[in-house]
Amino acid sequence: MRFLRQLAANRWVRWLAPLAVLIVLGIAFRDQMPFLADGVRRLRDAHLGGVLLVLVASGASLVAMAEVMRLLMGAGGTRVPLRETTAITLASNSWSTTLPGGPAFSAILTYQVQRGWGASVILCGWFFLLSSALSTMWLVLIGGAAVLFLGAQFSVWSLVVTFVAMIALAGAVYWAARHPQRLEGWARRLLPRVNRLLRRDPAAGLETALDQIHQLETVQLSRTRFSVAAGWSLANRLLDALSLWACIWAVTGDLPWLEAQPDHTTIMGVLLAYTTAKIAGSAQVTPGGLGTVEVTIIATLVASGMTAVDATGTAIIYRLISFAFITAVGWVVYTLHYARRGVTARAADGPLQ
């Protein structure tokens, strides 16, 4: 174990390990890589304004996610500049979309960096719960709106249940941050009873639980800050959906709007394609959902009115920029910003924003 820690701390290992992983993945999934070359060919014929909007929207989407992290970290007394939260958002996104089981590696990387900023364990866990609940809640709301307006064949009840569950989770995490004393009272009453049922010392684990609860007292999440964080979380989803909408402009030269035109889709069709693609990609059957996400986007856009040719071009350009390009940028950020100095390094010197 000591040898592994020393190996992980070696600067050359930190630099070369991600490169080795990328090479192995490139060899393993080389049969699915032609979409990159196809995407480049399609970009040459794409509408320039649409391509630029895709680039801007994709980047802005991740910055919005980084702002959510900055706000929630700040609520716990860990003040970090936006450039630092943007860096870890890009880097962790690349880990998440590149590796099988990438979300787990991404979460570990984010946790290590946040701890390096000085965030407590409870603040990191609180951030993961609240940010994930908000992000999922908005995705379900966007998908539900598209389903209702299009009258698509989709399990509305599953969306409703998920939406309610995410609202409840976000509300519970928000409430817990504002009422740690209530949680302490519950812990003092309930944990000894549970220990007795398990035939353990009634005080077992109580001190540790109380220490964790007391850390919540440092979290000062006002209604205004919570609302602003929720707004940036929604912006993250809408900007990502905007990039798919702009891809259709880049391919067809026309913008989808409220009413469908011949061989075109609508805004709601785009939102439905976006939602189903995110759901399909969450399975992580391949890195970044490569293959499954493209098929899902194409099928949904065709079902909502687009031609197969235009839908294919849209899916390829969207994935080329939002997946391949953004992932490549994230790996560059990881290599230069974290592998060079170690993920536990503190935020860069300078005034915090």
N, C-alpha and C positions, 0 to 999 in steps of 0.2 A: 504493500500500500504506500509506504514511504517512497519507494522507487517510482511509482506511478505519479505521485504528487510532484516529485522532482522533475520527472519527464514532462509533465504538463506545464511546469513553470519555465521550462527551457524556451528561450526566445525563438530558436530555429524551429522547434516543434510547433509552436503556436503559429509560425508563419507558413510552414510546409504542410501541416495536417489538413487545413481546409482545401489546399490545392490538390492534395492526394485524394481527398474525398470527391472533389469535382471530377478528377480524371477517371476514377473508378465508376462514378455515376454516368459519365459521358460514354464510357465503353459499354456499360450494362444497358443503357437506354439509347444506344446509337440508332436503332431502327425507328425510333420515334422522333428523331431530330430533324428530318427533312422539312418540317413545318417552318423552321427558321429561314431556310433558303427560300421557301415559297413565300413567306411573309415579306422578305426583302424585295422579292420581285414584285409583289403586289403594292408595296410602298412606293415603288417608282411611278406607278400609274395612279396613285391615290391623290385626292384633293389636298393640297398643301395646308389650307386652313384647318381642315378636319384633323390632319396628323398633328399639327401644332397644338390644337385643343386637347387631343388625347394625351400628349406629353404633359401639358400643363395640368390637366385634371388628375392624371395618375400621380404626379408628384405632389400636388396639393392635397390629395386624399391622404397620403401618408403623413404629411405635415399636420393635417387636422388630427390624425390619430396621435401624433406626438404631442400636440397641444393638450389633448385629454390627459395624457400621462403627466405633463408638466403641472396641470391644474390639480390633479389628484395627489401627486407627490407633494405639492406645495401645501395642500390641506393638512398633511401630516408633518409639516415643518421642514420638509426636505426640499429646499429651493434649488432648482436646477434650470439652467438656461435652455431655451427652446432648441438651440443647436445640438445640445447633448441628447435630449429626448428624441430629436429627429434622427440622430446618428444611430441610437440603439433601435429605433423603430425600423430603419432601413436594414440594419444588420440582422436583427432577429427575424424580419420578414424573409430574408434570403435563406437563413437556416430553416425556417418553416416550410418554404416552398421548394427547397432543393432536396432535402433528405427524406427517406421513408421514416415516418414517425417524427418528422421535422418539428411539429408544434411543441413536442416535449423538449427538444433541444433548444428551441426558441425561447420557451418559458424559463429554462435553466439559465440561459445567457442573460435574459432580461433581469431575472432575479439577482444574478451575481453583480451585474452592473448597478442595479438599484441599491444593493447592499454597499457597494463601493461608494455610492453617493452619500451614504450614512442613513439610509432608510431602515427602519426596524423590520423585523420579520413579519410582524402583524400588519404593518403598513403595506408591505409588498403583497401579502395575501389579500388584503382588503382591496388594493388596486386591481389585482387580477380578477377578483369576483365582480367588482362594480363595473369595470370597463368591459368585461366580457358580456355581462348582463345587458348593458346599454347597447352594445354593438349588435347583439343577437336580437334584441327587442326592435331596433330600427329595421333590421333586415326583414324580420317577420312582418312588420307594419308595411314596408314597401311591397313585399310580395303579396300580402293580403289585399292591398289596394289594387294591385294589378289584376289579381284573380277576380275580384268583385266587378271591376269595370269591364274586363274582357269576357267574363262569364266562362272562364276556363275550367276544365275538368281537373280539379285539384282538391285535396283534402282540406277544406276550410276549417274544420273543427281542430285538426292538428295544428294549424297556424294559430287559431284562437287560444288553444291550450298553451302553446309555447309562448305566445305573447303575454298571456296572463302570468305564466310562471316567471318570465323574465322581469316583468314589472314587480312582481312580488319579491323576487330576489334582490333587484336593485333597491326597492323600498326597504327591505330588511337590512341590507348592508348600510344604507344611509341612516336608518333609525339606530342601528347598533353604534355607529360613530357618534351619535348625538346623545346616547343614553348608556354609557359604559357602567354607571353605577347600578342601573337596573340589571345589567348582565352579571355584575358581581354578586348581587343578591341572589339571582337564580343559581349561579354556580355554587354558592355557599349552601344553598338548600338542596339542590338536586344531585350534585356530584357525590356527597356522602351516601345518599340513598342508593345510587347506582353502584358505588363501591361495596355496599353491604350486600346487594343482590349478587355481585360477583365474588363475594367472600374475600374482599380485600380490606386493607386498612381504610377506614372512612375518610382519612385525610390524604389518601394517595392521589397524587396529581393535582391536588387543590391549589397548592402554592404556585405551581407552574401555570395553571389556568388563570389564576388571579394576576400573575405577572403579565401574561399576554393581554388580558382585558385592560389592565392599567395602561398599557401602551396605546390603547385606543383613545385615551384621554388627550393624547397629543394631536389627534385628528380633529381639526376645526373646519368642518364642511358646512358652510352656510347654504341657505337655499339658493342664493344668487350664484355661488360657485358651482353648486350641483347643477343648476339649470344651464349655466354656460358650458360645463363639461358635457352635459347631455346634448347640447346644441352642436358642439364640435364633433361628437360621436356621430350625430346624424349627418353632419357635413362630410365626414369621412365616407359614409355609405353613398350619399348623393353624388359626391364628386367621382367616386369610382363608377357609379352607374352612368354619370355624364360622359366618362371616357368611352364607354360602350356606345352610347348615343352618338358621340362624335365620330366613332369608327364607321358608323353607317353613312354619315356625311362624307367621310373620306372616300368610301367605296362607291357610293351612288351619286354624290354631288347634291343630294337632297336631304333635308332635315326631317326626321320623323316628327309628327305633330299629333294633335288630338284625334283627327279623323284619318282613317287609312285611305291611301291612294292605291291605284293598281300597282301590284308588285312591290308595295312598300308596307312597312309596319307602322305602329303608332308609339307614342311615348310609353303607354301602358305595356305594349308588347316588349319594348326594350327593358322595362323594369321587371317584367316576368322572366325574360331571358337572363337578366342579371341575377335575380334571386335563385332561380333553378341552377344556374351555373355555380353559385357560391355553395349551394347545398350539395351539389355533385362533387365539387372540389374538396369539401370538408372530409370526404371519405379517405383522401390521400392514398388511393390505390397505387398511383404513380407519383413521383415528385411533382408537387404543384397541381396535381390532378391532370397531368398532361395526357391528352387523348379524351378523357371522359368529359372535361369541361368544354372542349371545343365542340364535341358532338352534341352536348346539351344545348349550347348556344345556337348552333346551326338548326337543330330540330325545333327549338322554341321560336326562333325568328321565322323559319319557314311556315310553321303553324300559324303565326300571326300575320302572314301576308307576304313576306319577302320571297324572292326567288332563291333557289338553292345556291346558285353561283354567288349572288351578292351576300347571302348569309355566310357562306364559307369564307369569302374575303373579309367580311366584318370580324368573324371569330378569329381568323388568323392574325389580323392586324392588332386586334385587341390583346390577344395573348402575347404577341411579339413584343408589345410595348409594356403592358401592365404586368406581365409575368417575366419574360426573358430579359428585357432591358432593365426593369426596376430591380430584378434579382441580381443582375450583373453589377449594378450600381451599389447595391447593398453589400456584395462581397468585397468590392473595392473599399467601401467604408469600414467593413469589419477588419480587413487586412491592415489598413493604414491606421485606423483609430483604436482598435482593440488588440489585434494580434501583436502589434508593435510594442504596446506598453502594458498589455495584460488587462483582462476584463474587470479586474477589481480596482483599477485605478480610479482615483477621484475625478470629479468633473474638472474640465480644463480651468486653469486659473483665469481670473478676470471677474468683473462684476456680474452678478446674476441678474437675469431679467425677471 
